[in-house]
Amino acid sequence: MPAPSAEERSLSLRVNGRTHVLSGVDGTETLAQVLKNRLGLTGLKVACDQGACGACTVIMDGLAVLSCLTLAVEAQGAEILTIEGLSPDDPVVRAFAGQCEPGYGTAMQCGYCTPGFVMTAKAFLLANPKPTMEEIKENLSGNLCRCGCYPAIAQAVLRASGQKAGEE
């Protein structure tokens, strides 16, 4: 019996606490493509489609991953969390939404990069709940913000950790 063609593959993904069984998944489809085009989860952004900007970041099994570089078939059996799966009361979401301190500015300007930064920060804080500002900056270094909101984004992550400037 011949192996199923790419068009005949089925895939089971657990996303935001729900299992989705998809048929006809091409083995070359990225996780970003499947999440956006098949599941309608448009919160993640695909900006560069080369893994250089971080806009497509999702959390897979507790780790931040670039969904534009991850094949959907690699995600089978994993627990995937997208920006849509976070509660509005999540500390990271609240910190980004509320960040507008003098001297730092806002963590969101155009907002295109925000989902990627939020998911990167969420995964980072799960692994390191009380980071230093230096650790925050290092962890966020793979994400790009064309508006230049970096100081405010780092401050929002510090705030989400329950710390204030000078405590780190």
C-alpha positions in Angstrom: 0.0 0.0 0.0 1.5 3.4 -1.0 2.2 6.0 1.6 -0.5 8.7 1.9 0.2 11.7 -0.3 0.7 15.2 1.2 -2.9 15.9 0.4 -4.2 12.9 2.3 -2.5 13.6 5.6 -4.5 14.3 8.7 -3.2 16.2 11.6 -4.4 16.6 15.2 -3.3 19.8 16.9 -4.1 20.9 20.5 -4.4 24.7 20.4 -5.5 26.9 23.3 -6.9 23.9 25.1 -9.0 22.5 22.2 -8.1 19.6 19.9 -8.5 20.2 16.1 -8.3 17.4 13.6 -7.4 18.6 10.2 -7.4 16.7 7.0 -5.5 17.3 3.7 -2.5 19.0 5.5 0.5 19.3 3.2 3.7 18.3 4.9 5.2 21.6 3.9 2.6 23.8 5.6 4.0 25.8 8.5 2.4 26.0 11.9 1.7 29.7 11.2 -0.1 28.9 8.0 -2.3 26.2 9.7 -3.1 28.4 12.7 -4.0 31.4 10.6 -5.5 29.9 7.5 -7.2 26.7 8.8 -8.0 27.6 12.3 -8.6 31.4 11.8 -6.3 32.4 14.6 -5.1 35.7 13.2 -3.5 37.1 16.3 -0.1 35.8 15.3 1.5 37.9 12.6 3.8 36.7 9.8 6.0 39.6 9.0 9.3 38.3 7.6 8.3 34.6 7.2 12.0 33.8 7.8 12.2 33.6 11.6 14.0 36.9 11.9 11.4 39.1 13.6 9.5 37.1 16.2 6.0 38.4 15.2 4.8 34.8 14.7 5.8 33.5 18.1 3.5 31.0 19.8 4.2 28.8 22.8 4.6 25.1 22.2 4.9 22.8 25.2 5.9 25.8 27.3 8.6 27.2 24.9 8.4 30.1 22.6 8.7 28.9 19.0 8.6 30.7 15.6 5.6 29.3 14.0 6.7 30.5 10.5 9.7 28.1 10.8 7.9 25.2 12.5 6.2 22.6 10.3 2.6 21.9 11.4 3.4 18.2 11.4 6.1 18.9 14.0 3.4 20.3 16.4 1.3 17.1 16.4 0.9 16.0 20.0 2.2 19.3 21.4 0.3 21.8 23.5 0.1 25.1 21.6 -0.8 28.4 23.0 -1.5 31.4 20.8 -2.3 35.0 21.8 -6.0 34.2 21.6 -5.5 31.6 24.3 -4.4 34.1 26.9 -6.9 35.7 29.2 -7.3 39.5 29.1 -6.4 39.3 32.8 -3.1 37.5 32.1 -0.3 39.6 33.8 1.7 39.9 30.6 -1.4 41.1 28.6 -2.3 43.6 31.4 1.3 44.8 31.6 1.6 45.4 27.9 -1.8 47.1 27.7 -1.1 49.3 30.7 2.5 50.3 29.9 2.7 54.1 29.4 5.1 55.3 32.1 7.0 58.5 31.6 10.5 57.8 30.6 9.6 54.5 29.0 6.6 55.3 26.8 4.1 52.8 25.5 4.7 49.1 24.9 2.4 49.2 21.9 2.4 51.7 19.1 1.2 50.2 15.8 0.7 46.8 17.7 1.9 44.6 14.8 4.7 43.1 16.9 2.8 42.9 20.1 1.4 39.3 19.9 5.0 38.0 19.3 6.4 40.0 22.1 3.6 39.0 24.5 4.1 35.3 23.7 7.9 35.5 24.0 7.5 37.3 27.3 4.9 34.8 28.6 7.1 31.8 27.8 10.2 33.5 29.3 8.4 34.4 32.5 7.1 30.8 32.9 10.8 29.7 32.9 12.2 32.7 34.8 9.5 34.4 37.0 11.8 37.0 38.5 14.3 38.1 35.7 16.7 41.0 35.7 16.2 43.7 33.2 19.4 42.4 31.4 17.8 39.0 31.2 14.6 40.5 29.8 16.4 42.4 27.1 18.4 39.4 26.1 15.3 37.2 25.9 13.4 39.7 23.8 16.4 40.3 21.4 14.9 38.0 18.8 11.8 40.1 18.4 11.7 43.3 16.3 9.6 46.4 16.8 9.6 48.8 13.9 8.2 51.5 16.1 11.1 51.3 18.5 9.1 50.7 21.7 11.9 48.5 23.2 12.3 50.3 26.5 8.6 50.2 27.2 8.3 46.6 26.2 11.1 45.6 28.5 9.5 47.6 31.3 6.1 45.9 30.6 7.8 42.5 31.0 9.5 43.6 34.2 6.1 44.8 35.5 4.4 41.5 34.5 7.0 39.7 36.6 5.7 41.6 39.6 8.8 43.8 39.8 9.4 47.5 39.3 12.4 49.3 37.9 15.2 49.2 40.4 14.1 45.9 41.9 15.7 43.6 39.4 
